[in-house]
Amino acid sequence: MNKEVNLDWSQLGFSYIKTDYRYISEWKDGQWDYGKLTEDNTLTISEGSTALHYGQQCFEGLKAYRTMDGKIQLFRPNQNAKRLNASCQRLLMPQIPEEKFIDACIKLVKANIDWVPPYGSGATLYIRPYVIGIGDNLGVKPADTYIFGVFCVPVGPYFKGGMVPVNFTISDFDRAAPNGTGGIKVGGNYAASLYPHHLATQKRFGDCIYLDPATHTKIEEIGAANFFGITTNHKFVTPKSPSILPSITKHSLMHLASHYLGMEVEEKDVLIDKLDEFIEAGACGTAAVITPIGGIEYKGKLHIFYSETEVGPITKLLYKTLLDIQFGEIDSPKDWIVEVK
């Protein structure tokens, strides 16, 4: 550590803090430049940028973790690179070579090493890569110039005082069209979710749950997270749909449930009127890892899973196992961890 960062790590939330450096690379004349680190946290772009008018932009989210022995490690950054490229491909933006993506994240973390929270604080360094279309444009068409940027922010433990179950309600709104952009990580999906989220929180729910847009009979996503449930016969079940953003956390939990806990794992339709199949349920994503679901309100009735106040034992074990891997407490599956050296 080269300097002292004056932060109370235990009190950090999930909000923007300007760290020392960010990474910027530009696509021009058919190729990406080498990329550089800069202290400037502002972008100057054309008023005609396609990111501003036509939503030609996408982003990712991953974390850096400090281990007990002082190492810093990234969790499955190659999967974030692949998902970012799937988003770029869908929006006709140039893809980022996987090596460039991971190298940018490593350079960024090393440059901001004093901002990586200490082991045991529960806090982590959140990394936000993004790609935007820029340049002097007017018509509805792909840009000629793009920015690939990455910045980082220390964030606190999601659950201060321990994990607690959260209740959710079913939304009447659709998160994505049946053949739309639900399966990629673009800003438009999140803009469309702001109003339904607002309505849910007004009713004192943690967030809303989106059903499939075609039939409104199957669970798809929970706010900005993926759903999973533990059945009465201890099977790990999660919805399968092209409209769902493929969560790296969810796929990691599927592997852990199968290979570490010996559970049967299944991706399938999760019918909203069959919630009694599950004894535990959760929402999973990068920020919280797992948010336990206490209950789901549907048609005026609240269906309770394990408890509104206590976290189920399998959910608790999945959460601990994944955190132990991320913080280097136990060995990880092959190629899940990239050390920042």
Residue frames as qw, qx, qy, qz and C-alpha x, y, z in Angstrom:
[[0.000, 0.891, 0.455, 0.000, 0.00, 0.00, 0.00],
 [0.491, 0.292, 0.020, 0.820, 1.54, 3.27, -1.12],
 [0.119, -0.306, 0.127, -0.936, -0.83, 5.72, 0.50],
 [0.083, 0.272, 0.830, -0.480, -3.57, 5.75, 3.07],
 [0.240, -0.389, -0.553, -0.697, -7.13, 5.86, 1.77],
 [0.130, -0.022, 0.573, -0.809, -9.26, 7.50, 4.43],
 [0.609, -0.171, -0.441, -0.637, -12.38, 5.36, 4.23],
 [0.525, -0.186, 0.690, -0.462, -14.40, 3.44, 6.79],
 [0.221, 0.143, -0.867, -0.423, -14.55, 0.23, 4.76],
 [0.022, 0.283, 0.932, -0.225, -17.32, -1.27, 6.89],
 [0.228, 0.600, 0.428, -0.636, -19.62, 1.68, 6.20],
 [0.063, 0.251, -0.561, -0.787, -19.27, 1.79, 2.42],
 [0.672, 0.401, 0.436, -0.445, -22.42, 1.44, 0.36],
 [0.588, 0.271, 0.609, 0.458, -22.85, 0.93, -3.37],
 [0.192, 0.951, 0.184, -0.159, -22.22, 4.45, -4.63],
 [0.662, 0.624, -0.062, 0.411, -19.72, 6.28, -6.82],
 [0.496, -0.780, 0.161, 0.347, -16.35, 7.25, -5.37],
 [0.537, 0.798, -0.272, 0.029, -13.66, 8.74, -7.58],
 [0.865, -0.321, 0.206, 0.326, -10.59, 6.51, -7.44],
 [0.311, -0.646, 0.337, 0.610, -7.16, 7.48, -8.80],
 [0.032, 0.339, -0.688, -0.641, -7.20, 6.00, -12.31],
 [0.763, 0.366, 0.420, -0.328, -9.48, 4.65, -14.99],
 [0.434, -0.124, 0.723, 0.523, -8.72, 2.89, -18.29],
 [0.518, 0.679, 0.134, -0.503, -9.74, 4.24, -21.71],
 [0.396, -0.107, 0.725, 0.553, -9.31, 2.79, -25.19],
 [0.454, 0.574, 0.053, -0.679, -10.72, 4.13, -28.48],
 [0.623, 0.258, 0.690, 0.263, -11.84, 2.32, -31.62],
 [0.292, 0.801, -0.080, -0.516, -11.08, 4.32, -34.73],
 [0.419, 0.607, -0.572, -0.359, -10.33, 3.37, -38.34],
 [0.873, 0.104, -0.414, -0.234, -11.25, -0.25, -37.70],
 [0.712, 0.028, -0.596, 0.370, -9.11, -1.03, -34.66],
 [0.561, -0.808, -0.172, 0.052, -8.68, -0.45, -30.95],
 [0.233, 0.783, -0.437, 0.376, -5.78, 1.68, -29.80],
 [0.477, 0.184, -0.760, 0.400, -3.41, 0.41, -27.12],
 [0.561, -0.703, -0.414, -0.139, -5.41, 1.99, -24.30],
 [0.300, 0.401, -0.418, 0.758, -4.20, 4.10, -21.38],
 [0.400, -0.577, -0.608, 0.370, -4.77, 4.92, -17.75],
 [0.087, 0.543, 0.073, 0.832, -5.94, 8.43, -16.93],
 [0.138, -0.218, -0.637, 0.726, -6.78, 10.41, -13.80],
 [0.313, 0.041, -0.108, -0.943, -9.61, 12.25, -15.58],
 [0.229, 0.254, 0.916, -0.208, -13.00, 10.78, -14.69],
 [0.455, 0.619, 0.229, -0.598, -14.92, 12.76, -17.31],
 [0.525, 0.220, 0.677, 0.465, -15.63, 11.93, -20.95],
 [0.238, 0.577, -0.067, -0.778, -15.97, 14.55, -23.66],
 [0.396, 0.208, 0.838, 0.313, -18.04, 13.15, -26.51],
 [0.082, -0.121, -0.444, -0.884, -19.97, 14.50, -29.47],
 [0.476, 0.153, 0.373, -0.782, -23.57, 15.56, -29.00],
 [0.724, 0.281, -0.348, -0.525, -24.33, 13.21, -31.89],
 [0.026, -0.329, 0.937, -0.116, -22.97, 10.11, -30.11],
 [0.599, -0.139, -0.654, -0.441, -25.10, 7.03, -30.76],
 [0.348, -0.166, -0.806, 0.448, -24.84, 6.08, -27.06],
 [0.106, 0.178, 0.353, -0.912, -26.86, 9.20, -26.21],
 [0.505, 0.201, -0.143, -0.827, -29.61, 8.91, -28.83],
 [0.776, 0.144, -0.461, -0.406, -29.93, 5.29, -29.86],
 [0.803, -0.451, 0.312, -0.234, -28.69, 3.41, -26.81],
 [0.842, 0.386, -0.345, 0.155, -25.66, 1.95, -28.56],
 [0.034, -0.628, 0.620, -0.468, -23.87, 1.07, -25.32],
 [0.879, -0.262, -0.389, -0.089, -23.36, -1.84, -22.96],
 [0.136, -0.713, 0.541, -0.424, -21.55, -2.54, -19.70],
 [0.758, -0.065, -0.640, 0.111, -20.36, -5.18, -17.26],
 [0.432, -0.738, 0.294, -0.427, -19.75, -5.56, -13.53],
 [0.862, -0.015, -0.457, 0.220, -17.17, -7.64, -11.68],
 [0.485, -0.855, 0.128, -0.130, -15.10, -7.40, -8.50],
 [0.517, 0.454, -0.609, 0.395, -11.56, -7.60, -7.16],
 [0.788, -0.583, -0.135, -0.144, -11.09, -9.32, -3.79],
 [0.110, 0.676, -0.644, 0.341, -8.23, -9.11, -1.29],
 [0.846, -0.150, -0.511, -0.031, -7.37, -12.46, 0.28],
 [0.716, -0.693, -0.030, 0.073, -6.10, -13.30, 3.75],
 [0.762, -0.225, 0.181, 0.579, -2.50, -13.49, 2.51],
 [0.093, -0.684, 0.094, 0.718, -2.74, -10.10, 0.79],
 [0.268, 0.087, 0.725, 0.629, -3.24, -11.26, -2.78],
 [0.430, 0.426, 0.128, -0.785, -5.76, -9.54, -5.01],
 [0.241, 0.067, 0.908, 0.335, -7.86, -11.66, -7.33],
 [0.475, 0.165, -0.214, -0.837, -10.54, -11.25, -9.97],
 [0.540, 0.117, 0.790, -0.265, -13.46, -13.65, -10.17],
 [0.560, 0.395, 0.706, 0.178, -14.10, -15.19, -13.62],
 [0.097, 0.656, -0.100, -0.741, -13.24, -12.07, -15.68],
 [0.066, -0.103, 0.803, 0.583, -13.17, -14.16, -18.86],
 [0.095, 0.536, 0.839, 0.013, -16.91, -14.71, -18.45],
 [0.060, 0.794, 0.235, -0.557, -17.50, -10.96, -18.20],
 [0.055, -0.449, 0.538, 0.711, -15.41, -10.50, -21.34],
 [0.092, 0.195, 0.906, 0.364, -17.52, -13.06, -23.20],
 [0.074, 0.705, 0.675, -0.204, -20.78, -11.47, -22.04],
 [0.002, 0.715, -0.051, -0.697, -19.61, -7.98, -22.97],
 [0.048, -0.258, 0.706, 0.657, -18.75, -9.23, -26.44],
 [0.112, 0.449, 0.878, 0.123, -22.17, -10.84, -26.80],
 [0.060, 0.807, 0.377, -0.450, -23.67, -7.43, -26.02],
 [0.050, -0.588, 0.376, 0.715, -21.33, -5.68, -28.49],
 [0.145, 0.039, 0.868, 0.474, -22.17, -8.19, -31.21],
 [0.121, 0.635, 0.760, -0.069, -25.94, -7.66, -30.72],
 [0.036, 0.892, 0.202, -0.403, -25.53, -3.86, -30.97],
 [0.696, 0.621, 0.103, 0.347, -23.10, -3.91, -33.93],
 [0.187, -0.927, 0.322, -0.036, -20.24, -2.57, -31.83],
 [0.562, 0.509, -0.636, 0.143, -16.64, -3.82, -32.16],
 [0.885, -0.408, -0.223, 0.013, -15.80, -6.63, -29.76],
 [0.207, -0.834, 0.488, -0.156, -13.03, -6.41, -27.17],
 [0.664, 0.274, -0.688, 0.108, -10.35, -9.12, -27.39],
 [0.789, -0.540, -0.290, -0.044, -10.60, -11.17, -24.20],
 [0.716, -0.077, -0.221, 0.657, -6.92, -10.60, -23.42],
 [0.125, 0.428, 0.006, 0.895, -7.39, -6.83, -23.76],
 [0.555, -0.631, -0.253, -0.478, -10.42, -6.90, -21.45],
 [0.837, -0.445, -0.245, 0.204, -8.62, -8.83, -18.70],
 [0.591, 0.118, -0.117, 0.789, -5.42, -6.81, -19.12],
 [0.088, -0.590, -0.093, -0.797, -7.40, -3.57, -18.77],
 [0.698, -0.632, -0.218, -0.256, -8.99, -4.83, -15.53],
 [0.830, -0.245, -0.195, 0.462, -5.63, -5.91, -14.11],
 [0.387, 0.322, -0.038, 0.863, -3.95, -2.60, -15.03],
 [0.315, -0.665, -0.166, -0.657, -6.84, -0.69, -13.48],
 [0.791, -0.572, -0.216, -0.024, -6.73, -2.63, -10.20],
 [0.748, -0.069, -0.148, 0.644, -2.94, -2.32, -9.91],
 [0.195, 0.452, 0.030, 0.870, -3.16, 1.44, -10.51],
 [0.464, -0.566, -0.011, -0.681, -5.83, 1.72, -7.79],
 [0.628, -0.033, -0.750, 0.205, -4.39, -0.86, -5.42],
 [0.067, 0.066, -0.556, 0.826, -4.81, 1.42, -2.40],
 [0.542, -0.057, 0.008, -0.838, -8.56, 1.39, -3.04],
 [0.653, -0.067, -0.733, -0.179, -8.87, -2.40, -2.79],
 [0.607, -0.624, 0.135, -0.473, -10.56, -2.94, 0.59],
 [0.054, -0.481, 0.841, -0.243, -8.66, -4.95, 3.21],
 [0.508, -0.101, -0.847, -0.118, -9.38, -8.61, 3.83],
 [0.262, -0.322, -0.784, 0.462, -12.00, -9.15, 6.50],
 [0.137, 0.195, 0.156, -0.959, -13.84, -5.87, 5.90],
 [0.453, 0.486, 0.729, -0.167, -16.44, -7.53, 3.69],
 [0.331, 0.819, -0.024, -0.469, -15.87, -4.76, 1.14],
 [0.738, 0.163, 0.503, 0.419, -14.61, -5.27, -2.41],
 [0.022, -0.464, 0.297, 0.834, -13.43, -3.26, -5.41],
 [0.616, 0.563, 0.525, -0.166, -16.26, -3.09, -7.95],
 [0.249, -0.271, 0.552, 0.748, -15.09, -2.87, -11.59],
 [0.515, 0.655, 0.413, -0.368, -17.32, -1.36, -14.30],
 [0.297, -0.107, 0.623, 0.716, -16.26, -1.94, -17.94],
 [0.455, 0.677, 0.407, -0.411, -18.39, -0.30, -20.65],
 [0.360, 0.074, 0.581, 0.726, -18.49, 0.29, -24.42],
 [0.261, 0.738, 0.368, -0.501, -20.23, 3.31, -25.98],
 [0.525, 0.502, 0.444, 0.525, -20.76, 4.55, -29.52],
 [0.178, -0.724, -0.092, 0.660, -19.46, 8.11, -29.99],
 [0.338, 0.014, 0.517, 0.786, -18.70, 10.57, -32.79],
 [0.288, 0.320, -0.026, -0.902, -20.64, 12.99, -34.98],
 [0.036, 0.225, 0.936, 0.267, -23.74, 10.99, -35.94],
 [0.410, 0.066, 0.094, -0.905, -27.36, 11.74, -36.70],
 [0.727, 0.047, -0.437, -0.527, -29.08, 8.83, -38.45],
 [0.834, -0.307, 0.374, -0.267, -30.05, 5.52, -36.88],
 [0.843, 0.405, -0.336, 0.112, -26.96, 3.50, -37.71],
 [0.829, -0.375, -0.129, 0.394, -23.88, 2.18, -35.88],
 [0.143, -0.941, 0.209, 0.225, -21.20, 4.70, -34.91],
 [0.726, 0.578, -0.303, 0.218, -17.80, 4.79, -36.58],
 [0.241, 0.493, -0.590, 0.591, -15.96, 5.44, -33.30],
 [0.766, -0.502, -0.371, -0.155, -16.25, 3.78, -29.88],
 [0.084, -0.641, 0.591, -0.482, -14.85, 4.02, -26.38],
 [0.813, -0.244, -0.525, 0.065, -14.03, 1.00, -24.22],
 [0.071, -0.649, 0.414, -0.634, -13.60, 2.21, -20.66],
 [0.712, -0.323, -0.606, 0.146, -13.17, 0.63, -17.24],
 [0.100, -0.617, 0.366, -0.690, -13.40, 2.33, -13.85],
 [0.584, -0.210, -0.755, 0.212, -13.51, 1.00, -10.30],
 [0.358, -0.601, 0.130, -0.703, -15.10, 1.93, -6.99],
 [0.143, 0.064, -0.899, 0.409, -14.74, 0.37, -3.53],
 [0.591, -0.362, -0.302, -0.654, -18.10, -0.92, -2.34],
 [0.363, -0.380, 0.659, -0.538, -19.24, -2.15, 1.03],
 [0.070, 0.094, 0.992, -0.045, -20.65, -5.49, 2.04],
 [0.299, -0.325, -0.549, -0.709, -24.14, -5.75, 0.61],
 [0.639, -0.582, -0.468, -0.183, -25.65, -7.07, 3.83],
 [0.082, 0.484, -0.502, 0.712, -24.63, -4.93, 6.78],
 [0.507, -0.261, 0.526, -0.631, -25.43, -6.88, 9.90],
 [0.377, -0.013, 0.926, -0.021, -25.96, -10.18, 8.10],
 [0.165, -0.118, -0.734, -0.648, -28.12, -11.58, 5.31],
 [0.370, 0.283, 0.607, -0.644, -31.84, -11.02, 5.69],
 [0.312, 0.405, 0.805, 0.302, -34.64, -12.24, 3.41],
 [0.144, 0.264, -0.092, -0.949, -36.37, -9.69, 1.18],
 [0.486, 0.494, 0.691, -0.208, -39.93, -9.75, -0.17],
 [0.057, -0.149, 0.530, 0.833, -40.71, -9.11, -3.84],
 [0.538, 0.490, 0.449, -0.519, -43.82, -8.42, -5.88],
 [0.539, 0.297, 0.662, 0.427, -44.80, -9.41, -9.41],
 [0.040, 0.433, -0.134, -0.891, -44.68, -6.56, -11.94],
 [0.622, 0.606, 0.443, -0.222, -47.31, -5.96, -14.62],
 [0.295, 0.840, -0.332, -0.312, -44.54, -4.53, -16.80],
 [0.955, 0.216, 0.034, 0.200, -42.28, -6.50, -19.13],
 [0.495, -0.666, 0.309, 0.464, -38.52, -6.27, -18.73],
 [0.077, -0.402, 0.660, 0.630, -37.78, -7.17, -22.36],
 [0.734, 0.333, -0.168, -0.568, -39.49, -8.24, -25.57],
 [0.958, -0.041, 0.277, -0.059, -39.53, -11.98, -26.44],
 [0.829, 0.278, 0.138, 0.466, -36.80, -11.53, -29.06],
 [0.036, 0.979, -0.043, 0.193, -35.37, -8.28, -27.73],
 [0.374, 0.625, -0.514, 0.452, -32.28, -7.36, -25.72],
 [0.732, -0.603, 0.089, -0.304, -33.12, -9.07, -22.43],
 [0.969, -0.113, -0.005, 0.221, -30.24, -11.50, -22.79],
 [0.594, 0.351, -0.131, 0.712, -27.55, -8.82, -23.08],
 [0.413, -0.604, -0.374, 0.570, -26.37, -6.17, -20.63],
 [0.230, 0.432, 0.267, 0.830, -27.46, -2.89, -22.19],
 [0.017, -0.064, -0.389, 0.919, -28.51, 0.29, -20.44],
 [0.449, -0.157, -0.344, -0.810, -31.95, 0.34, -22.06],
 [0.598, -0.286, -0.748, -0.043, -32.98, -2.73, -20.07],
 [0.378, -0.282, -0.563, 0.679, -32.17, -0.89, -16.84],
 [0.135, -0.021, -0.029, -0.990, -33.83, 2.38, -17.89],
 [0.546, -0.246, -0.546, -0.586, -37.03, 0.44, -18.54],
 [0.589, -0.296, -0.723, 0.205, -36.81, -1.12, -15.06],
 [0.142, 0.135, -0.382, 0.903, -36.66, 2.14, -13.11],
 [0.484, -0.244, -0.057, -0.839, -40.41, 2.81, -13.01],
 [0.814, -0.233, -0.489, -0.211, -41.48, -0.77, -12.10],
 [0.562, -0.016, -0.582, 0.588, -38.81, -0.77, -9.37],
 [0.088, -0.217, 0.222, -0.946, -40.17, 2.56, -8.09],
 [0.674, -0.285, -0.253, -0.633, -43.70, 1.14, -7.90],
 [0.793, -0.149, -0.580, 0.115, -42.46, -1.94, -6.03],
 [0.396, 0.033, -0.506, 0.765, -40.54, 0.06, -3.44],
 [0.323, -0.304, 0.020, -0.896, -43.55, 2.33, -2.93],
 [0.825, -0.287, -0.284, -0.394, -45.41, -0.80, -1.83],
 [0.471, -0.674, 0.527, -0.213, -42.46, -1.58, 0.51],
 [0.979, 0.089, 0.147, 0.105, -41.07, -4.49, -1.50],
 [0.554, -0.491, 0.387, 0.550, -37.37, -4.89, -2.23],
 [0.097, 0.334, -0.569, -0.746, -37.99, -4.94, -5.98],
 [0.781, 0.279, 0.122, -0.545, -40.29, -6.45, -8.58],
 [0.510, -0.104, 0.821, 0.235, -40.21, -9.75, -10.42],
 [0.443, 0.437, -0.342, -0.704, -40.71, -9.83, -14.18],
 [0.769, 0.160, 0.607, -0.122, -42.66, -12.64, -15.80],
 [0.432, 0.038, 0.664, 0.610, -42.05, -13.87, -19.33],
 [0.195, 0.334, -0.075, -0.919, -43.31, -11.25, -21.81],
 [0.290, -0.013, -0.758, -0.584, -45.16, -13.72, -24.03],
 [0.512, -0.380, -0.736, -0.227, -47.44, -15.47, -21.53],
 [0.266, -0.561, 0.321, -0.715, -46.93, -13.80, -18.13],
 [0.909, -0.305, -0.155, -0.237, -46.91, -17.23, -16.49],
 [0.894, -0.022, -0.205, 0.398, -43.18, -17.85, -15.86],
 [0.404, -0.855, 0.100, 0.310, -40.61, -16.11, -13.66],
 [0.701, 0.602, -0.091, 0.372, -37.76, -14.53, -15.62],
 [0.455, 0.304, -0.378, 0.747, -35.77, -11.95, -13.63],
 [0.431, -0.750, -0.433, 0.255, -35.90, -10.30, -10.23],
 [0.099, -0.932, 0.093, 0.336, -35.12, -6.63, -10.76],
 [0.396, 0.769, -0.491, -0.099, -31.56, -6.76, -12.09],
 [0.284, -0.427, 0.849, -0.128, -30.85, -10.27, -10.77],
 [0.532, 0.060, -0.771, -0.345, -31.52, -13.91, -11.67],
 [0.747, -0.339, 0.201, -0.535, -33.92, -16.17, -9.74],
 [0.423, 0.178, -0.888, 0.014, -33.19, -19.56, -8.25],
 [0.725, -0.388, 0.129, -0.554, -35.19, -21.87, -6.05],
 [0.023, 0.266, -0.949, 0.169, -34.49, -24.96, -3.94],
 [0.657, -0.185, -0.483, -0.548, -37.22, -27.56, -4.39],
 [0.767, -0.453, 0.220, -0.398, -38.75, -29.75, -1.71],
 [0.985, -0.030, 0.067, 0.155, -36.46, -32.59, -2.88],
 [0.469, -0.707, 0.272, 0.455, -33.39, -30.29, -2.67],
 [0.640, 0.377, 0.416, 0.524, -32.94, -29.61, -6.38],
 [0.143, -0.526, 0.053, 0.837, -31.42, -26.29, -7.53],
 [0.407, 0.603, 0.634, 0.263, -33.77, -24.83, -10.17],
 [0.083, -0.524, 0.055, 0.846, -33.40, -21.63, -12.16],
 [0.601, 0.663, 0.286, -0.341, -35.42, -20.23, -15.10],
 [0.472, -0.079, 0.608, 0.634, -34.32, -20.77, -18.69],
 [0.384, 0.830, 0.392, -0.102, -35.23, -18.16, -21.29],
 [0.583, 0.335, 0.178, 0.719, -33.45, -16.17, -24.03],
 [0.082, -0.856, -0.158, -0.485, -34.85, -13.00, -22.41],
 [0.685, -0.717, -0.016, 0.128, -32.85, -13.55, -19.20],
 [0.199, 0.834, -0.493, 0.151, -29.41, -11.98, -18.79],
 [0.902, -0.026, -0.402, 0.152, -27.08, -14.96, -18.19],
 [0.396, -0.860, 0.248, -0.204, -25.76, -14.21, -14.72],
 [0.495, 0.473, -0.678, 0.267, -22.16, -15.24, -14.06],
 [0.302, -0.330, 0.664, -0.599, -23.06, -15.56, -10.38],
 [0.851, 0.046, 0.176, -0.493, -25.99, -17.85, -11.22],
 [0.843, 0.371, -0.389, -0.037, -23.88, -20.14, -13.40],
 [0.199, 0.476, -0.726, 0.454, -21.26, -20.23, -10.65],
 [0.543, -0.209, 0.537, -0.611, -23.90, -21.21, -8.09],
 [0.910, 0.203, -0.111, -0.343, -25.17, -23.92, -10.44],
 [0.629, 0.432, -0.614, 0.200, -21.67, -25.40, -10.58],
 [0.065, -0.381, 0.703, -0.597, -21.23, -25.19, -6.80],
 [0.753, -0.089, 0.270, -0.594, -24.64, -26.74, -6.15],
 [0.922, 0.261, -0.231, -0.171, -23.76, -29.65, -8.41],
 [0.706, 0.393, -0.495, 0.318, -20.04, -30.21, -7.74],
 [0.090, 0.384, -0.605, 0.692, -19.62, -28.98, -4.16],
 [0.506, -0.127, 0.469, -0.713, -23.03, -29.73, -2.62],
 [0.112, 0.008, 0.985, 0.133, -23.96, -32.77, -4.73],
 [0.450, 0.459, 0.455, -0.616, -27.33, -31.34, -5.72],
 [0.446, 0.440, 0.675, 0.390, -29.26, -31.92, -8.92],
 [0.010, -0.486, 0.034, 0.873, -29.37, -28.73, -10.99],
 [0.366, 0.496, 0.733, 0.289, -31.95, -27.82, -13.60],
 [0.093, 0.260, -0.116, -0.954, -32.67, -24.83, -15.84],
 [0.038, 0.418, 0.868, 0.266, -36.33, -24.90, -16.79],
 [0.246, -0.566, -0.288, -0.732, -39.59, -22.92, -16.84],
 [0.164, -0.174, -0.712, 0.660, -40.49, -21.68, -13.36],
 [0.194, -0.586, -0.603, -0.506, -44.24, -21.20, -13.27],
 [0.103, -0.370, 0.300, -0.873, -45.51, -18.39, -11.07],
 [0.736, -0.315, -0.009, -0.599, -48.47, -20.48, -9.90],
 [0.923, -0.057, -0.372, 0.082, -46.18, -23.36, -8.79],
 [0.049, 0.732, -0.466, 0.495, -44.20, -21.54, -6.09],
 [0.773, -0.464, 0.295, -0.317, -45.08, -24.22, -3.54],
 [0.929, 0.248, -0.216, 0.169, -42.50, -26.46, -5.26],
 [0.453, 0.518, -0.396, 0.608, -39.77, -24.43, -3.53],
 [0.645, -0.627, -0.375, 0.225, -38.70, -24.42, 0.11],
 [0.380, -0.612, 0.068, 0.690, -36.04, -21.73, -0.44],
 [0.529, 0.729, 0.304, 0.310, -35.54, -19.04, -3.08],
 [0.420, -0.610, 0.070, 0.669, -33.06, -16.31, -3.90],
 [0.482, 0.876, 0.019, 0.021, -31.98, -13.61, -6.31],
 [0.758, -0.338, 0.232, 0.506, -28.36, -13.73, -7.43],
 [0.464, 0.846, 0.029, 0.261, -25.95, -11.26, -9.03],
 [0.591, 0.373, -0.329, 0.635, -22.56, -9.60, -8.67],
 [0.151, -0.641, 0.218, -0.720, -23.52, -6.99, -6.05],
 [0.665, -0.456, 0.308, -0.504, -25.15, -9.17, -3.38],
 [0.039, 0.232, -0.970, -0.057, -24.06, -12.63, -4.57],
 [0.256, -0.411, -0.856, -0.178, -27.38, -13.90, -3.15],
 [0.330, -0.195, 0.240, -0.892, -30.37, -11.98, -1.84],
 [0.031, 0.207, 0.967, -0.146, -32.58, -14.49, -0.01],
 [0.362, -0.297, -0.381, -0.798, -36.26, -14.21, -0.94],
 [0.250, 0.016, 0.731, -0.635, -38.61, -14.24, 2.01],
 [0.449, 0.483, 0.719, -0.220, -41.80, -14.14, -0.02],
 [0.075, 0.058, 0.546, 0.832, -43.31, -13.24, -3.38],
 [0.381, 0.440, 0.442, -0.682, -46.57, -11.31, -3.69],
 [0.043, -0.029, -0.764, -0.643, -48.76, -12.50, -6.57],
 [0.354, -0.458, -0.603, -0.549, -52.38, -11.52, -7.12],
 [0.434, -0.654, 0.067, -0.616, -52.63, -9.98, -3.67],
 [0.913, -0.405, -0.008, -0.053, -51.26, -13.00, -1.80],
 [0.014, 0.782, -0.616, 0.094, -47.77, -13.29, -0.28],
 [0.968, 0.023, -0.251, 0.015, -46.20, -16.73, -0.78],
 [0.362, -0.789, 0.488, -0.089, -43.59, -17.38, 1.93],
 [0.723, 0.367, -0.583, 0.053, -40.64, -19.69, 1.22],
 [0.587, -0.018, -0.676, 0.444, -38.34, -20.69, 4.11],
 [0.339, -0.660, -0.471, 0.477, -38.98, -17.65, 6.31],
 [0.179, 0.916, 0.153, 0.326, -39.40, -13.87, 6.15],
 [0.333, -0.900, 0.261, -0.107, -36.74, -13.47, 8.84],
 [0.647, -0.452, 0.588, 0.175, -34.37, -16.44, 8.55],
 [0.415, 0.588, -0.575, -0.389, -32.17, -17.55, 5.62],
 [0.980, 0.032, -0.008, -0.196, -32.58, -21.15, 4.49],
 [0.698, -0.506, 0.450, 0.231, -29.67, -23.55, 5.12],
 [0.748, 0.279, 0.426, 0.426, -28.91, -24.35, 1.46],
 [0.255, 0.913, 0.109, 0.299, -29.03, -20.68, 0.44],
 [0.414, -0.870, 0.266, 0.020, -26.70, -19.88, 3.34],
 [0.778, -0.261, 0.475, 0.318, -24.27, -22.64, 2.35],
 [0.630, 0.575, 0.329, 0.405, -24.22, -21.60, -1.33],
 [0.018, 0.979, -0.029, 0.200, -23.53, -18.00, -0.31],
 [0.560, -0.724, 0.384, 0.119, -20.68, -18.97, 2.02],
 [0.820, 0.030, 0.449, 0.354, -19.10, -21.34, -0.50],
 [0.514, 0.725, 0.217, 0.403, -19.02, -18.75, -3.27],
 [0.157, -0.961, 0.162, -0.158, -17.67, -16.02, -0.97],
 [0.739, -0.506, 0.397, 0.201, -14.99, -18.39, 0.32],
 [0.753, 0.298, 0.368, 0.457, -13.83, -18.97, -3.26],
 [0.271, 0.883, 0.129, 0.361, -13.90, -15.27, -4.14],
 [0.280, -0.900, 0.280, -0.183, -11.86, -14.32, -1.06],
 [0.477, 0.534, -0.682, 0.147, -9.44, -17.23, -1.45],
 [0.582, -0.434, 0.530, -0.437, -10.59, -19.19, 1.61],
 [0.796, 0.022, 0.604, -0.018, -11.03, -22.42, -0.37],
 [0.295, -0.166, 0.696, 0.634, -9.76, -23.69, -3.70],
 [0.516, 0.494, 0.041, -0.699, -11.65, -22.55, -6.75],
 [0.836, 0.367, 0.404, 0.054, -12.66, -24.53, -9.82],
 [0.606, -0.030, 0.384, 0.696, -10.16, -24.35, -12.68],
 [0.255, 0.307, 0.354, 0.846, -9.75, -20.92, -14.33],
 [0.208, -0.825, -0.519, -0.087, -12.21, -19.14, -12.02],
 [0.392, -0.857, -0.030, 0.334, -9.61, -16.92, -10.38],
 [0.607, 0.588, -0.043, 0.533, -7.15, -14.49, -12.03],
 [0.566, -0.597, -0.190, 0.535, -4.55, -13.07, -9.66],
 [0.225, 0.959, -0.012, 0.170, -3.59, -9.42, -10.06],
 [0.803, -0.285, 0.047, 0.521, 0.21, -9.41, -10.11]]
